[in-house]
Amino acid sequence: MPRATNSPASRARRKRVLLRAKGFRGFRSKLFRYAKDAVRKAQTYEYRDRKRRKGQFRRLWTQRINAAVRNERMTYSRFIEGLKAAGIETDRKILADLAITDAAAFSAIVAQAKAALEAKASKASA
């Protein structure tokens, strides 16, 4: 009696890995032995970079806000301090979008932040 190899499931598993490796260079896309390692490595990067993407977007939003705030003669850190003092709780994503799409609304927010900073400074000096 021949040994059982579970052939249909093995073939499906190999096919699934090779489909995931489609587009890889050379034998990493053709041979199962190398494709499985390449796919596993790709999945590792995929998982890690889903986490990293969030930080990258936050840095991008910070840069955009900083550029827009500097046009208003203010620094980013002072702006964020002013927002907290004014009690404005919008996240960086929304602020960055406002800075690009609606400059007037963003200027109004910056004015509120400046006013809150001045009030905070006068309270501290008194």
VOGU-3710 file (C-alpha; in Angstrom, 3 decimals, decimal comma):
1> mpratnspas> 0,000/0,000/0,000  1,455/3,416/-0,956  2,062/5,952/1,754  -0,471/8,748/2,237  0,936/12,155/1,247  -2,114/14,391/1,741  -1,408/15,542/-1,801  -4,392/17,858/-2,435  -3,799/19,851/0,759  -0,021/20,027/0,183
11> rarrkrvllr> -0,524/21,205/-3,383  -3,056/23,834/-2,251  -0,686/25,075/0,458  2,206/25,377/-2,001  -0,002/27,054/-4,564  -1,212/29,549/-1,953  2,376/30,469/-1,043  3,417/30,802/-4,700  0,437/33,066/-5,386  1,519/35,304/-2,468
21> akgfrgfrsk> 5,061/35,359/-3,919  3,867/36,519/-7,328  5,912/39,522/-8,414  8,989/38,606/-6,363  12,232/38,457/-8,335  13,775/35,266/-9,686  13,246/31,890/-8,079  11,667/33,524/-5,018  8,487/33,622/-7,092  8,921/30,273/-8,851
31> lfryakdavr> 10,213/27,700/-6,362  8,240/26,847/-3,230  11,353/26,222/-1,168  12,494/29,846/-1,552  9,090/31,438/-1,956  7,906/30,296/1,483  10,824/32,100/3,165  10,298/35,208/1,061  6,562/35,259/1,832  7,169/34,780/5,559
41> kaqtyeyrdr> 9,667/37,674/5,527  7,223/39,825/3,550  4,467/39,099/6,079  6,807/40,152/8,890  7,498/43,482/7,180  3,813/43,872/6,371  2,811/43,488/10,024  5,596/45,757/11,292  4,929/48,484/8,746  1,208/48,608/9,486
51> krrkgqfrrl> 2,280/49,797/12,930  4,960/52,137/11,572  2,582/53,781/9,105  0,665/55,398/11,971  3,795/57,122/13,254  4,791/58,213/9,759  1,427/59,849/9,220  1,650/61,613/12,576  5,064/63,009/11,597  3,660/64,151/8,249
61> wtqrinaavr> 0,739/65,926/9,948  3,147/67,577/12,386  5,291/68,874/9,504  2,265/70,266/7,692  0,940/71,974/10,814  4,392/73,371/11,584  4,716/74,843/8,070  1,272/76,446/8,278  1,828/77,795/11,794  5,178/79,343/10,833
71> nermtysrfi> 3,324/81,392/8,208  1,368/82,801/11,150  4,611/83,752/12,975  4,411/81,019/15,581  6,226/77,772/16,370  4,607/74,355/16,406  5,213/73,713/20,097  3,793/77,105/21,118  0,778/76,429/18,893  0,085/73,085/20,570
81> eglkaagiet> 0,533/74,722/23,987  -1,946/77,441/22,936  -4,463/74,858/21,756  -4,327/73,100/25,111  -4,673/76,415/26,950  -7,667/77,348/24,762  -9,272/73,938/25,349  -9,353/73,085/21,639  -9,259/69,319/21,230  -8,766/68,582/17,543
91> drkiladlai> -6,263/65,979/16,480  -3,273/66,563/14,231  -4,899/64,870/11,258  -7,771/67,364/11,221  -5,462/70,318/11,872  -3,179/69,313/8,991  -6,169/68,932/6,681  -7,476/72,357/7,706  -4,048/73,906/7,153  -4,077/72,669/3,556
101> tdaaafsaiv> -7,724/72,971/2,546  -9,124/75,843/4,622  -6,489/78,438/5,491  -9,039/80,889/6,933  -10,359/78,375/9,469  -6,805/77,401/10,392  -5,881/81,073/10,900  -8,863/81,447/13,224  -7,666/78,479/15,287  -4,147/79,957/15,413
111> aqakaaleak> -5,626/83,279/16,609  -7,492/81,477/19,403  -4,284/79,682/20,405  -2,367/82,985/20,473  -5,065/84,629/22,599  -5,020/81,712/25,031  -1,221/81,946/25,304  -1,399/85,673/26,017  -4,066/85,089/28,677  -1,919/82,357/30,196
121> askasa> 1,137/84,643/30,227  -0,739/87,545/31,805  -2,189/85,223/34,446  1,278/83,923/35,266  2,822/87,388/35,551  0,013/88,732/37,750
//
